[in-house]
Amino acid sequence: QLVESGGGLVQAGGSLRLSCAASGRTFSYYAMGWFCQAPGKEREFVAVISQSGASTYYADSAKGRFAISRDNAKNTVYLQVNSLKPEDTAVYYCAAGDEYPVTEYDYWGQGTQVTVSL
């Protein structure tokens, strides 16, 4: 089970740290990704991190502003989002895949809403 938290309402230029807590003892077996879905749009890839955390990959739109990290001891993956823009408003989801690079995500969270105001 994946549970996201940390979303909320923030002014443009602000920052948030999103968290995704996983239950179970096999968290370190999974590569973890973040996705976002804006109103009326399809879900989009944001970033992914390998099982050990040594490798990361970002969508072009996330490079330089977002940072993905994980703490396997806490069964948690994070997404630090900085310099937020109104167009970043979306529901943010975490997902788990059992290989890296990830070809298919096996588990998804319910999402956390991020709303960026002017």
C-alpha positions as CSV (number, residue, x, y, z in Angstrom):
1,Q,0.0,0.0,0.0
2,L,1.3,3.5,-0.9
3,V,0.0,6.6,0.9
4,E,1.0,10.1,-0.3
5,S,1.0,13.2,1.8
6,G,2.4,16.7,1.9
7,G,0.2,18.3,-0.7
8,G,-1.7,21.5,-0.2
9,L,-2.2,25.1,-1.3
10,V,0.9,27.1,-2.0
11,Q,1.7,30.4,-3.6
12,A,3.6,30.5,-6.9
13,G,7.3,30.3,-6.1
14,G,6.8,28.3,-3.0
15,S,7.9,24.8,-2.2
16,L,6.5,21.5,-0.9
17,R,7.9,18.2,0.0
18,L,5.6,15.3,-0.9
19,S,6.0,12.0,0.8
20,C,4.9,8.5,-0.1
21,A,4.9,5.9,2.6
22,A,4.9,2.2,1.7
23,S,3.7,-0.6,3.9
24,G,5.4,-3.9,4.0
25,R,9.0,-5.0,4.2
26,T,9.9,-5.1,0.5
27,F,10.0,-1.4,-0.2
28,S,13.7,-1.6,-1.1
29,Y,12.9,-4.1,-3.9
30,Y,11.0,-1.5,-5.8
31,A,11.9,1.5,-8.0
32,M,9.6,4.4,-7.1
33,G,8.1,6.9,-9.4
34,W,6.1,10.1,-9.1
35,F,3.4,11.2,-11.6
36,C,1.0,14.1,-11.8
37,Q,-2.4,14.6,-13.3
38,A,-3.7,18.1,-13.9
39,P,-7.4,18.7,-14.3
40,G,-8.6,17.5,-17.7
41,K,-5.2,16.0,-18.6
42,E,-3.7,12.6,-18.7
43,R,-1.4,11.4,-15.9
44,E,2.2,12.4,-16.7
45,F,5.6,11.0,-15.5
46,V,7.5,13.3,-13.2
47,A,10.5,11.4,-11.8
48,V,11.8,7.9,-10.9
49,I,14.4,6.6,-8.5
50,S,16.1,3.3,-8.5
51,Q,15.8,0.7,-5.6
52,S,19.0,1.9,-3.9
53,G,18.5,5.6,-4.7
54,A,21.7,5.7,-6.7
55,S,19.9,6.5,-10.0
56,T,17.2,9.0,-10.8
57,Y,15.5,10.3,-13.9
58,Y,13.3,13.3,-14.5
59,A,10.8,14.5,-17.0
60,D,12.1,17.6,-18.8
61,S,9.5,19.7,-17.0
62,A,10.8,18.6,-13.6
63,K,14.5,19.0,-14.1
64,G,16.1,21.7,-12.0
65,R,13.0,22.3,-9.8
66,F,12.0,18.9,-8.5
67,A,14.1,16.3,-6.6
68,I,13.2,12.7,-5.9
69,S,14.8,10.9,-3.0
70,R,14.1,7.9,-0.8
71,D,14.8,6.5,2.7
72,N,14.6,2.7,2.6
73,A,14.8,2.6,6.4
74,K,11.6,4.6,6.6
75,N,9.9,2.9,3.6
76,T,9.4,6.4,2.2
77,V,10.0,8.2,-1.1
78,Y,10.0,12.0,-1.4
79,L,9.5,14.6,-4.0
80,Q,10.8,18.0,-3.2
81,V,9.0,20.5,-5.4
82,N,10.5,24.0,-5.7
83,S,9.7,27.2,-7.5
84,L,6.1,26.1,-8.0
85,K,4.1,27.4,-10.9
86,P,0.3,27.5,-11.3
87,E,0.7,24.9,-14.1
88,D,2.1,22.5,-11.5
89,T,-1.4,22.3,-10.0
90,A,-2.3,18.6,-10.1
91,V,-2.8,15.4,-8.1
92,Y,0.6,13.8,-7.5
93,Y,0.8,10.1,-7.3
94,C,3.6,7.7,-6.3
95,A,4.0,4.3,-7.9
96,A,6.2,1.2,-7.4
97,G,7.8,-0.9,-10.1
98,D,9.9,-4.0,-9.5
99,E,12.7,-3.2,-12.0
100,Y,14.8,-0.3,-13.1
101,P,14.4,1.2,-15.6
102,V,10.7,0.7,-14.9
103,T,8.6,-0.7,-17.7
104,E,5.5,-1.1,-15.7
105,Y,4.3,0.2,-12.4
106,D,2.6,-2.4,-10.3
107,Y,1.3,-0.4,-7.4
108,W,-0.2,3.1,-7.1
109,G,-1.1,5.4,-4.3
110,Q,-4.3,7.5,-4.1
111,G,-2.6,10.8,-4.7
112,T,-2.1,14.1,-3.0
113,Q,-3.5,17.4,-4.3
114,V,-1.1,20.2,-5.0
115,T,-2.6,23.6,-5.8
116,V,-0.5,26.6,-6.8
117,S,-2.0,30.0,-6.6
118,L,-0.8,33.2,-8.2
